[in-house]
Structures are given as C-alpha cells and as structure tokens.
Amino acid sequence: MPDISLTMVVVLCLAALAAGWIDAVVGGGGLLLLPALLLGLPNSGSAAQYALGTNKAVAIVGTTGAAVTYARKAPVDVRTAIRIGLAALAGSTAGAFVATGMSTEILKPVVMVVLLGVGTFVIMKPAFGTAPSTEPVSPRRVLAAIGLAGLGIGFYDGLVGPGTGTFLVLALTALLHLDLVSASATAKIINCCTNAGALATFAWKGTVYWQLAALMAVFNLVGAMAGARTALKKGSGFVRGVLLTVVFALVAKLAYDFWL
C-alpha cells in the first residue's frame, strides 16, 4: 500500500464506486478515477505511472462485472465484440508506442472539437440510439466497426485516453445500428480487451499498487454492476442523458488541461 491516510483511502474508494457506475452506463469513468488517483497517491517522479497502472487494475474489474451484467440481459453479439476488442488491443498498443515519442497535448484541441460536434449531433438527433435498427448489419459495417471502433479508438486510447468508452458507445451505435444500451454493453467487452493489454504492460513495469487496487476494485465492481442494472432498467433515453453529461464534462476537462 502507498503511504496515504485512511481518509484518502476512503475518498479513493468512493471515487472508484462512482467511476464504476458512470463507466458502466456510458463510459468515461476514468475522468473521475484517474484524477482522484493522481491527487491521492504520494507525489513522486513516478506518481503518474502508478496512477495509470492502479487505475487499469481497478477499472478492469468493474468493466468485467459490467460486461457480465449486460451480457445476461442485453442483446450482445459477443463474437463481434471480441473481434473489435482484439483490434482495439492492437490499436491501443500502437498508440501507447507512438505516445512515448510525441506530445499528446497537440491533440487535445482536436479531441475537444470532435466532442463538441458529437454533443451537438446527439442533441440535434433525439432519436439517435433510442432503439435498434431493424435492418441487418452488413459485413462491410462490421469491418468498419473493427477498423474505427477497434483499431482507431483503440489507438486513441493508447495515445490520449480520456473518453474512450464514450467514443466506443457512439461509434458502435452509428456503425452497427445498436441502441445505446446494447452499445454500452458491447463497449464493456471491448474495454475488457484493451484494459487487459494495458494492465499487463503496467504490471510488467511494476507500476501498480496492488493492495490499494484490490480494495478500490471492490467498490468499482459494485458501482459498475449497479450502473449496468440502472442502464438496463432505465433504457436508452436515460443513457442518452448521461452520455451528453459525460461528453461535455470531457470537453471541460480537456479545455482545463489545455489552457489552465
């Protein structure tokens, strides 16, 4: 365990609980969990690496729990989700490799513009993702999902990171004609693949506080399973509202990081 107070451990566990709920509903739990770890862990030259590693160790537990909860009650094409997930694993590995040789700060304004466009689109299209399409999904669309949601967003996850789950939900809804609940369920399976790859890397580097991660993971799992159940119960309209909230929170977070 890192040398932190009991109060901070409680705060981190509560942050993990809330992040699990947000991430299960529409993605973006890292917006809360990663900053909390950066603030709570001992300040040292490797604090950011330990925060990233511990974050992945916590998140993979909640993501897996949410994926299982969704898979039991939501229509999920597990085969397609795994194919996209494996592509995302390759993409995130490549993105992490590129990130070691460049500054990701230059990408933040671009991501902000894309997110604002996404938020505007969802607002202007109230029916987006409220119900699954009745038309069959062509093999071409599945390949496009593997390329964009897998390789493309996976690459972004390794390169920059914030909002990956949200981007996955939007891409899956648009490309595979899913409703937002089914897209969230599919995104969780894909996230399991990318988190596993990232966690393996951090574990190999020894930058994970395993005892703290295990404690926080329990809270993250409870939040994730509750979030998945809430999304299944409330439906796509509720997920749409959370989606817009997370999108604009991402814009605010990136703007703060870039200009302040």
Buried (B, 14 or more C-beta within 10 A) or exposed (E): EBEBEEEBBEBBBBBBBBBBBBBBBBBBBBBBBBBBBBBBBEEEEEBBBBBBBBBBBBBBBBBBBBBBBBBEEBEBBEEBBBBBBBBBBBBBBBBBEEBEEEEBEEBBEEBBEBBBEBBEEBEEEEEBBBEBEEEEBEEEBBEBBBBBBBBBBBBBBBBBBBBBBBBBBBBBBBBBBBBBBBBBBBBBBBBBBBBBBBBEBBBEEEBBBEEBBEBBBBBBBBBBBBBBBBBBEBBBEBBBEBBBBBBBBBBEBBEEEBEE
